[in-house]
Amino acid sequence: MRQRITRTVDRAKYAAVGGAVGGAVGGLFGRNAASSGAAAGALVGATVGEKRATVDAVVERSGVDGLVRRARDTARERASRRAESE
């Protein structure tokens, strides 16, 4: 259930941003173009949000996300040890 809600919220965020950008670009040409640009931008944004959420879920399930997190934490620890020794 949580994944469905997260995917829906991500899709909505990208749709909102896409609609705003499309409306702004279309607004440079006229009122009707702003409306059409906002609709097209929202559609593209929702599609991107769906694809990105799917890719993020696959990365989390594959365990790559945990490996990256551990590598980052290890690098931070080493950097702090170096700073302490200097």
N, C-alpha and C positions, 0 to 999 in steps of 0.2 A: 504494500500500500504506500509506503514511504517513497519508493522508487517512482511510482506513478505520479505522486504529488510533485516530487522534485522535477520530473521530466516535464510536467505540465507548467510548472512555474518557470523553468528554463525556457521553454518554448514561448511563453507569454512575454518574458523579458526581451528575448531576441525579436519577437514580433513588434513590441513597443518601440524598440530602438530602430528597427527597420522602417517602421511606419513614420517615425519622426524624421529620419534621414530622407526617406523618399518624399515626404511632404515638403521638406525644406528645399530639396533640389527641384521638385516640381513647382514650388512656389516662385522660383526664379523666373519661370516661364508664364505663369498665370494661375488663376484660381482653379480652373478645371484641371490643369496639369498637376496642381498640388494635391488635389483629391485622388487623382489616378496614381500619382507617385506614392502617396501614403498607402494606398491599397496594395500596390505592387511591392513596396518595401516591407509591409507587414507580412505578406505572403512569403517573401524571400527570407525574412527574419525568422518566421515560424519554422520554415524548412531547415534553416541553418541550426536553429535551436534544437530541433528534433535529432538531426544528425550528430551534433556535438554531444548531446546528452547520451546518445547511444554509444559513441566512441569512448566517452568518459567511463561509462558503465563497463565496457569491455576491458578497459585498462585496469580498472579497480578489481574486476574478477580475475584477471590474469596474474595479479600479484606484482606487476611491474611498479605500480604506485608505491607499494610497501618497500620495494628495493630502492627506489629513488629516494624515498623518505629516509631510509637507513643510511644511505650513502651521504645524503646531505647532513644528517646529524653527525656522522663520523667525521666529515670534513670540518664541521663547526667545532667539534671537540678538539681536533688536532690543531686548528687555528688558535683556539683559546689556550692550549698548552704551550704553543710556540710563543704567544704573546706573554704568557706568565714567565717563561724561561728567559726572555730577553730583558 
